[in-house]
C-alpha cells in the first residue's frame, strides 16, 4: 500500500487525499473554498459561502432523528506552509506529496496539512455518507485559522442554526478538550540606518538549521531550541569577541511555529576570522550539549558569502541583540488546575530584516486572558527599552472549561462503551476557534477532539493511521447518541 487513498476508513482518507492536492496555505484558501462549495452542491445539500469565505453545508437528519439537537461539525481548511530549506515547494501551487511510514502518514519535506485537513475530511465524510445515523448536521469550514482566526472572527451571529459544536482540531485520540488558550500577537520594529562595510573584513553567512521546531502551543513545553535565540547568542558572542557586524537576518517564518532555522549575513575583521570560524564550530557543540536528544540534528555553521552592500548601524544591532536576549520565550507558567498543562507561554517566532527595518514577531498564549495581556505588555516594554516600536494586536479569547457540559457527558459515555476505557478530559494550550465561536454563539455546547498527529506546523508532521479509524468510529457513534432537543 503506497497511497493514502487506499487506507481505511476510506470515506475519510479519500477526502483527505483530495485536500492534499489543493493548495491551501493560510490567506490563500480560494481554491479549497471553491472545492468545498462544489462538494456540498454536488451532494444536493444547502451550501453557503459567507462574506469572509467560510463554507457552511447543512444535511437533514436521518429519518426518525429529526428531534435530536443539531450538531455543528467544525474544522478549518487552511494549513501552515512550512518546509525544509532545501525543499523546492510552492504552497500556493503545488500539491502535498504524502507517504506511509510505520503506521503514520507523512509529507515529503513539508507540512502535511492534517492540521486541520483530517477534521475537514471527517466532516465531508459525514455529509456524503448514506449509512450513518444522525440528527440535523451543519458543517462549518472556516478559513485562515492559522494566521489570525479570521474565519471564526468574521462569522456572523445568527447564521448558524446548531446547538452543539464539535470542533475536530485536537491532536490526540482519546482526549476530549473542554478549554483552550487565548492568544495575542506582539510585533517590534527597529528602524535602522545603513553603514558602509568596514575595510579589511570577510563576509559570512551564518546558518542555524536542523532544529525540530513544531507547534508553538502544543510543543512549547518540550524544551526545544528556538532558532532566533540560538542565532542571537552567537551574534552577541561574535560582536563582543570578534567585532562581528550584521548585514541581514532572517529567522523563522510563522508566528505559531517554533522557529527551526535562521540565516544571517555578517562581516568579521580579517584579523579575527580564523578565531571566529573556530568559535562557530565550538558553539555548535555547546548547543548540542545544551539541548541533547531534544535537538539531535542541530547544525550551526558559517560559509563564505558575497560582501554585502551595507551593514546595519551599531546602535540598531545592539538594540536587536538586547531585545532578542531579553524577550520571554517558552513556558512562562504551568496550570495549577490541569496538571502537566502549560498555562502561559511566548514564542519568539520571527526575526527578519527588510529594507531599513528589522521586525520581531511573537505570539503569547495563556489559559488566563489577563496573564496573556500582562505578558504582552512585558514584551512591549522589552522591545521599547531596546529602541524598537512595539504593538500588540489580534487578541482572541480563551475557551473556559465547562465540566458539566451535556455533550461532554454523552461523549464520555460513548467512549467508555466503545473502547472500555475512560477518555481523558483536557484543556489545550493551543488556540482553538471555540473561544471565538462561543463568544458569538454563547448557547453552544462545545467539545474538541480528533485523531493523533504529532509535530504539526513543521515538516515532521505525521498523522497516525490507526487513530483515524478510532476517531471516525467515535465521531459516528457520538452523532448517533446526540441528546434530543
C-alpha positions as CSV (number, residue, x, y, z in Angstrom):
1,X,0.0,0.0,0.0
2,X,1.6,3.3,-1.1
3,X,-1.3,5.6,-1.4
4,X,-3.4,7.2,1.4
5,X,-6.4,6.7,-0.8
6,X,-6.3,3.0,0.0
7,X,-6.4,3.5,3.8
8,X,-9.5,2.7,5.9
9,X,-11.9,4.2,6.7
10,X,-11.8,5.0,3.0
11,X,-14.6,7.6,3.2
12,X,-12.3,9.8,5.3
13,X,-9.0,9.1,3.7
14,X,-10.1,9.8,0.1
15,X,-11.4,13.2,1.2
16,X,-8.1,13.9,3.0
17,X,-6.2,12.9,-0.2
18,X,-8.3,15.3,-2.2
19,X,-7.4,18.1,0.2
20,X,-3.7,17.4,-0.1
21,X,-4.0,18.0,-3.8
22,X,-5.4,21.5,-3.3
23,X,-3.0,24.3,-2.3
24,X,-4.5,26.0,0.8
25,X,-1.9,27.9,2.8
26,X,-3.4,30.5,5.2
27,X,-4.6,33.6,3.4
28,X,-4.8,31.7,0.1
29,X,-7.8,29.5,0.5
30,X,-9.7,30.4,-2.7
31,X,-9.2,27.0,-4.3
32,X,-10.2,25.0,-1.3
33,X,-13.2,27.2,-0.6
34,X,-14.4,26.6,-4.2
35,X,-13.7,22.8,-3.8
36,X,-15.8,22.5,-0.6
37,X,-18.6,24.6,-2.1
38,X,-18.8,22.3,-5.1
39,X,-18.6,19.3,-2.8
40,X,-21.7,20.4,-0.9
41,X,-23.6,21.4,-4.0
42,X,-22.8,18.1,-5.8
43,X,-24.4,16.3,-2.9
44,X,-27.5,18.4,-3.3
45,X,-27.1,19.9,0.2
46,X,-27.8,23.5,1.2
47,X,-24.4,25.2,0.8
48,X,-23.5,28.7,1.8
49,X,-20.2,30.7,1.4
50,X,-20.3,33.7,3.8
51,X,-18.8,37.1,3.1
52,X,-15.4,36.2,4.5
53,X,-15.1,32.8,2.8
54,X,-16.3,30.3,5.4
55,X,-18.3,27.4,3.9
56,X,-21.5,26.2,5.6
57,X,-23.2,23.0,4.5
58,X,-26.4,21.6,6.0
59,X,-27.6,18.0,5.9
60,X,-31.0,16.9,7.2
61,X,-31.4,14.3,9.9
62,X,-31.7,10.7,9.3
63,X,-35.5,9.8,9.3
64,X,-36.6,9.3,12.9
65,X,-33.8,11.5,14.3
66,X,-35.3,14.9,13.5
67,X,-35.9,15.6,17.2
68,X,-32.1,15.4,18.0
69,X,-30.1,18.6,18.7
70,X,-28.4,20.0,15.6
71,X,-24.6,19.2,15.6
72,X,-22.1,21.6,14.0
73,X,-19.1,19.8,12.7
74,X,-16.3,22.4,12.6
75,X,-12.8,22.4,11.1
76,X,-10.5,24.9,9.4
77,X,-9.5,24.4,5.8
78,X,-6.2,26.4,5.7
79,X,-2.8,24.9,6.6
80,X,0.5,26.0,7.9
81,X,3.0,26.3,5.0
82,X,6.3,25.1,6.4
83,X,9.1,23.3,4.5
84,X,12.7,22.3,4.9
85,X,15.0,25.0,3.4
86,X,16.3,22.6,0.8
87,X,12.9,21.5,-0.3
88,X,11.5,23.1,-3.5
89,X,7.8,23.6,-3.0
90,X,5.3,26.4,-3.8
91,X,2.5,26.1,-1.3
92,X,0.3,28.3,-3.5
93,X,0.6,26.0,-6.5
94,X,2.0,22.5,-5.6
95,X,0.1,19.6,-4.0
96,X,1.4,17.9,-0.8
97,X,3.2,14.7,-1.6
98,X,2.4,12.0,1.1
99,X,3.8,8.7,2.0
100,X,3.1,6.0,4.6
101,X,5.8,5.1,7.1
102,X,5.5,2.7,10.0
103,X,1.8,3.3,10.6
104,X,2.0,7.1,10.0
105,X,1.2,9.4,7.1
106,X,3.9,12.0,6.4
107,X,4.7,14.5,3.8
108,X,7.9,14.9,1.7
109,X,9.8,17.8,3.4
110,X,6.7,19.9,4.0
111,X,3.9,20.2,6.5
112,X,1.2,17.5,5.8
113,X,-1.9,19.6,6.5
114,X,-3.6,17.1,8.7
115,X,-4.0,20.1,10.9
116,X,-6.9,20.5,10.2
117,X,-7.4,18.7,6.9
118,X,-8.3,15.5,8.6
119,X,-11.0,17.2,10.6
120,X,-12.4,18.7,7.4
121,X,-12.2,15.3,5.7
122,X,-14.3,13.7,8.5
123,X,-16.9,16.4,8.2
124,X,-17.0,15.8,4.5
125,X,-17.4,12.1,5.1
126,X,-20.4,12.6,7.4
127,X,-22.0,14.9,4.8
128,X,-21.7,12.3,1.9
129,X,-22.3,9.1,3.9
130,X,-25.6,7.4,3.2
131,X,-25.2,4.9,6.0
132,X,-24.8,7.0,9.2
133,X,-27.5,7.7,11.7
134,X,-27.6,11.2,13.0
135,X,-29.7,14.3,13.8
136,X,-29.5,17.5,11.8
137,X,-26.0,18.4,10.8
138,X,-24.3,21.7,9.9
139,X,-20.7,21.6,8.7
140,X,-18.7,24.8,9.3
141,X,-15.4,25.0,7.3
142,X,-13.5,28.1,8.5
143,X,-10.7,30.0,6.7
144,X,-7.4,31.4,8.0
145,X,-7.4,29.8,11.4
146,X,-3.6,29.6,11.5
147,X,-2.7,33.3,10.9
148,X,-5.5,35.2,12.7
149,X,-8.6,33.0,13.1
150,X,-10.1,35.3,10.5
151,X,-13.0,32.9,9.6
152,X,-14.1,32.4,13.2
153,X,-13.7,36.1,14.0
154,X,-15.8,37.2,11.0
155,X,-18.5,34.6,11.3
156,X,-21.7,36.5,12.0
157,X,-24.1,35.7,14.8
158,X,-27.4,34.2,13.7
159,X,-26.0,32.4,10.7
160,X,-25.6,29.0,12.3
161,X,-28.6,27.0,13.5
162,X,-27.0,24.3,15.5
163,X,-26.9,23.6,19.3
164,X,-23.7,21.6,19.7
165,X,-20.3,22.4,18.3
166,X,-17.9,19.5,17.7
167,X,-14.5,21.1,16.8
168,X,-12.3,18.4,15.2
169,X,-9.0,20.3,15.5
170,X,-7.4,18.5,18.5
171,X,-4.4,16.2,18.1
172,X,-4.5,13.2,20.5
173,X,-7.1,10.4,20.1
174,X,-8.8,9.5,23.3
175,X,-8.7,13.1,24.7
176,X,-11.7,15.4,25.0
177,X,-10.8,19.1,25.1
178,X,-13.1,21.4,27.1
179,X,-10.9,24.5,27.1
180,X,-8.1,26.3,25.2
181,X,-5.7,29.1,25.5
182,X,-6.3,32.6,24.1
183,X,-3.5,34.4,22.2
184,X,-2.2,37.8,21.2
185,X,0.5,38.8,18.6
186,X,3.3,41.3,19.5
187,X,5.5,42.9,16.9
188,X,8.6,45.0,17.5
189,X,10.1,47.1,14.7
190,X,13.6,48.6,14.7
191,X,14.2,51.4,12.2
192,X,17.8,51.1,11.1
193,X,20.3,53.1,9.1
194,X,22.9,51.8,6.7
195,X,26.6,51.9,7.3
196,X,29.4,51.2,4.9
197,X,31.1,47.8,5.2
198,X,34.4,48.3,7.0
199,X,37.6,47.7,5.1
200,X,39.6,44.5,5.8
201,X,36.6,42.3,6.6
202,X,35.3,38.9,5.4
203,X,31.6,38.2,4.7
204,X,30.0,35.1,6.0
205,X,26.5,33.5,6.1
206,X,25.7,32.1,9.5
207,X,23.3,29.2,9.3
208,X,21.2,27.7,12.1
209,X,19.2,24.7,10.9
210,X,18.1,21.2,11.7
211,X,16.0,22.1,14.7
212,X,12.7,20.4,15.3
213,X,10.5,23.4,15.6
214,X,6.9,22.5,16.0
215,X,3.5,23.9,17.1
216,X,4.0,27.0,19.4
217,X,1.2,25.8,21.6
218,X,1.3,22.0,21.6
219,X,5.1,21.7,21.6
220,X,6.2,24.8,23.5
221,X,6.6,22.7,26.7
222,X,9.1,20.2,25.1
223,X,12.1,22.4,25.7
224,X,13.2,22.6,22.1
225,X,15.6,25.2,20.8
226,X,14.4,28.4,19.3
227,X,16.5,29.3,16.2
228,X,16.2,33.0,16.8
229,X,17.5,32.6,20.3
230,X,20.3,30.3,19.2
231,X,21.3,32.7,16.4
232,X,21.2,35.8,18.7
233,X,23.5,34.2,21.3
234,X,26.1,33.5,18.5
235,X,25.8,37.1,17.2
236,X,26.3,38.5,20.6
237,X,29.5,36.5,21.2
238,X,30.7,37.3,17.7
239,X,30.1,41.1,18.3
240,X,31.8,41.1,21.7
241,X,34.8,38.9,20.9
242,X,35.4,39.2,17.2
243,X,34.0,42.5,16.1
244,X,31.2,40.9,14.1
245,X,28.7,43.2,12.3
246,X,25.3,42.3,10.9
247,X,24.1,43.0,7.4
248,X,20.9,40.9,7.2
249,X,19.0,38.4,9.3
250,X,16.1,36.0,8.5
251,X,14.9,33.7,11.2
252,X,11.5,31.8,11.4
253,X,8.5,32.4,9.2
254,X,5.2,31.9,11.1
255,X,4.1,33.3,14.4
256,X,2.6,30.0,15.5
257,X,5.5,27.8,14.7
258,X,8.6,27.4,16.8
259,X,11.4,28.7,14.5
260,X,13.6,25.9,13.2
261,X,16.0,27.9,11.0
262,X,17.8,31.3,11.0
263,X,20.2,32.8,8.5
264,X,22.4,35.9,8.9
265,X,24.9,37.7,6.6
266,X,27.7,39.2,8.7
267,X,31.2,40.6,8.3
268,X,34.2,39.9,10.6
269,X,37.5,41.7,10.6
270,X,40.1,39.7,8.7
271,X,42.4,39.6,11.7
272,X,39.7,37.7,13.7
273,X,38.2,35.5,11.0
274,X,40.1,32.3,12.0
275,X,39.2,32.7,15.6
276,X,35.5,33.4,14.6
277,X,35.3,30.3,12.4
278,X,36.7,28.1,15.2
279,X,34.3,29.6,17.7
280,X,31.3,28.7,15.5
281,X,32.3,25.1,15.5
282,X,32.7,25.2,19.2
283,X,29.3,26.9,19.5
284,X,27.6,24.1,17.6
285,X,28.9,21.7,20.2
286,X,27.7,23.9,23.0
287,X,24.1,24.0,21.5
288,X,24.1,20.2,21.0
289,X,25.2,19.6,24.6
290,X,22.6,22.1,25.9
291,X,19.7,20.5,24.2
292,X,20.9,16.9,24.0
293,X,18.4,14.5,22.5
294,X,15.8,17.3,22.1
295,X,17.8,18.6,19.1
296,X,20.0,15.8,17.8
297,X,20.2,17.3,14.3
298,X,21.0,20.8,15.3
299,X,23.5,22.4,12.8
300,X,25.3,25.7,13.2
301,X,28.0,26.7,10.7
302,X,29.4,29.6,8.6
303,X,30.1,29.7,4.9
304,X,31.7,32.2,2.6
305,X,29.3,34.9,1.3
306,X,29.4,37.8,-1.1
307,X,30.3,41.1,0.5
308,X,27.1,42.9,1.4
309,X,26.4,46.5,0.2
310,X,25.9,47.8,3.7
311,X,25.8,46.8,7.3
312,X,23.2,47.7,10.0
313,X,24.2,50.5,12.2
314,X,25.7,49.6,15.5
315,X,23.0,51.1,17.7
316,X,20.2,49.1,16.0
317,X,22.3,46.0,16.0
318,X,23.0,46.2,19.8
319,X,19.3,47.0,20.4
320,X,18.2,44.0,18.4
321,X,20.6,41.7,20.3
322,X,19.4,43.0,23.6
323,X,15.7,42.7,22.7
324,X,16.1,39.1,21.5
325,X,18.1,38.1,24.5
326,X,15.6,39.6,27.0
327,X,12.5,38.5,25.1
328,X,10.5,36.0,27.1
329,X,10.3,32.7,25.2
330,X,9.0,29.2,26.0
331,X,6.9,28.2,29.0
332,X,6.2,31.1,31.4
333,X,3.8,29.3,33.8
334,X,2.2,25.9,34.2
335,X,-1.5,25.4,35.0
336,X,-2.4,24.9,38.6
337,X,-5.8,23.4,37.7
338,X,-4.7,21.0,34.9
339,X,-1.6,19.1,35.8
340,X,1.1,19.0,33.1
341,X,-0.6,21.7,31.0
342,X,1.1,24.9,30.0
343,X,-0.8,27.9,31.2
344,X,1.2,30.8,29.7
345,X,3.9,30.9,27.0
346,X,5.6,33.1,24.5
347,X,7.1,32.1,21.1
348,X,9.7,34.5,19.5
349,X,8.7,33.4,16.1
350,X,10.3,35.7,13.6
351,X,13.4,38.0,13.4
352,X,13.7,39.4,10.0
353,X,15.5,42.4,8.4
354,X,13.9,44.0,5.3
355,X,14.9,47.4,3.8
356,X,15.6,49.8,6.7
357,X,13.7,47.8,9.3
358,X,14.1,44.7,11.5
359,X,10.9,43.0,12.6
360,X,10.5,40.8,15.7
361,X,7.2,38.9,15.8
362,X,6.0,36.8,18.7
363,X,2.8,35.1,19.9
364,X,1.7,35.0,23.5
365,X,-0.7,32.3,24.7
366,X,-2.5,31.7,28.0
367,X,-5.4,29.9,29.6
368,X,-5.9,33.1,31.6
369,X,-6.6,36.1,29.4
370,X,-5.2,38.6,32.0
371,X,-1.9,36.7,32.0
372,X,-1.7,36.8,28.2
373,X,-2.2,40.5,28.2
374,X,0.3,41.1,31.0
375,X,3.0,39.1,29.2
376,X,2.4,41.0,26.0
377,X,2.8,44.3,27.9
378,X,6.1,43.0,29.4
379,X,7.4,42.1,26.0
380,X,6.4,45.5,24.6
381,X,8.5,47.1,27.4
382,X,11.5,44.9,26.5
383,X,11.2,46.0,22.9
384,X,10.7,49.7,23.5
385,X,13.5,49.8,26.1
386,X,15.8,48.3,23.3
387,X,14.8,51.1,20.9
388,X,12.0,49.4,18.9
389,X,8.5,50.4,18.2
390,X,6.1,47.8,19.7
391,X,2.4,46.9,19.2
392,X,0.2,44.0,20.2
393,X,-2.8,43.0,18.1
394,X,-5.1,40.2,17.1
395,X,-6.1,39.2,20.6
396,X,-8.5,36.3,20.8
397,X,-10.2,34.9,23.9
398,X,-9.6,31.5,25.5
399,X,-12.3,28.9,26.0
400,X,-13.4,28.5,29.6
401,X,-14.0,24.8,30.5
402,X,-17.5,23.6,31.3
403,X,-17.1,20.3,33.2
404,X,-20.9,20.0,33.4
405,X,-21.3,20.1,29.6
406,X,-24.1,17.7,28.4
407,X,-22.2,16.8,25.2
408,X,-19.1,16.0,27.3
409,X,-21.1,13.6,29.4
410,X,-22.5,12.0,26.3
411,X,-19.1,11.6,24.7
412,X,-17.6,10.2,27.9
413,X,-20.2,7.5,28.0
414,X,-19.9,6.7,24.3
415,X,-16.1,6.5,24.5
416,X,-16.3,4.1,27.5
417,X,-18.9,1.9,25.8
418,X,-16.8,1.7,22.6
419,X,-13.3,1.2,23.9
420,X,-13.8,0.1,27.5
421,X,-11.7,2.8,28.9
422,X,-12.2,6.4,30.0
423,X,-11.5,9.3,27.7
424,X,-9.1,11.9,29.2
425,X,-10.7,15.4,29.9
426,X,-8.2,18.0,28.9
427,X,-7.6,21.7,28.1
428,X,-5.1,22.6,25.4
429,X,-2.5,25.3,25.3
430,X,-3.0,25.7,21.6
431,X,-5.6,28.2,20.3
432,X,-8.8,26.7,19.1
433,X,-11.6,28.5,17.4
434,X,-14.0,27.5,20.2
435,X,-13.3,30.6,22.3
436,X,-14.2,33.0,19.5
437,X,-17.1,31.0,18.2
438,X,-18.5,30.6,21.7
439,X,-18.4,34.3,22.2
440,X,-20.7,34.7,19.1
441,X,-23.0,31.8,20.0
442,X,-23.0,31.5,23.8
443,X,-25.7,28.9,23.7
444,X,-23.5,26.3,22.1
445,X,-22.4,23.3,24.0
446,X,-18.8,22.7,22.7
447,X,-16.3,19.9,22.5
448,X,-13.0,19.5,20.7
449,X,-11.4,16.1,19.7
450,X,-9.5,14.5,16.9
451,X,-7.1,11.7,15.8
452,X,-3.4,11.6,16.9
453,X,-1.0,13.8,15.0
454,X,2.5,14.9,16.0
455,X,4.8,17.8,15.1
456,X,2.2,20.0,13.5
457,X,3.4,23.2,11.9
458,X,6.7,21.5,11.0
459,X,7.9,19.3,8.1
460,X,8.0,16.4,10.6
461,X,4.2,16.5,10.9
462,X,2.8,13.0,11.0
463,X,-0.8,11.5,11.3
464,X,-1.3,8.2,13.0
465,X,-3.3,5.9,10.7
466,X,-4.9,3.7,13.4
467,X,-6.1,6.7,15.4
468,X,-8.0,8.0,12.4
469,X,-10.2,4.8,12.4
470,X,-10.8,5.2,16.2
471,X,-11.7,8.9,15.8
472,X,-14.1,8.1,13.0
473,X,-15.8,5.3,15.0
474,X,-16.1,7.7,18.0
475,X,-17.5,10.5,15.9
476,X,-20.1,8.5,14.2
477,X,-21.3,6.8,17.4
478,X,-21.4,10.2,19.1
479,X,-23.7,11.5,16.3
480,X,-26.0,8.5,16.8
481,X,-26.3,9.4,20.6
482,X,-26.8,13.1,20.5
483,X,-29.4,14.2,23.0
484,X,-32.9,15.2,22.0
485,X,-33.9,18.8,21.7
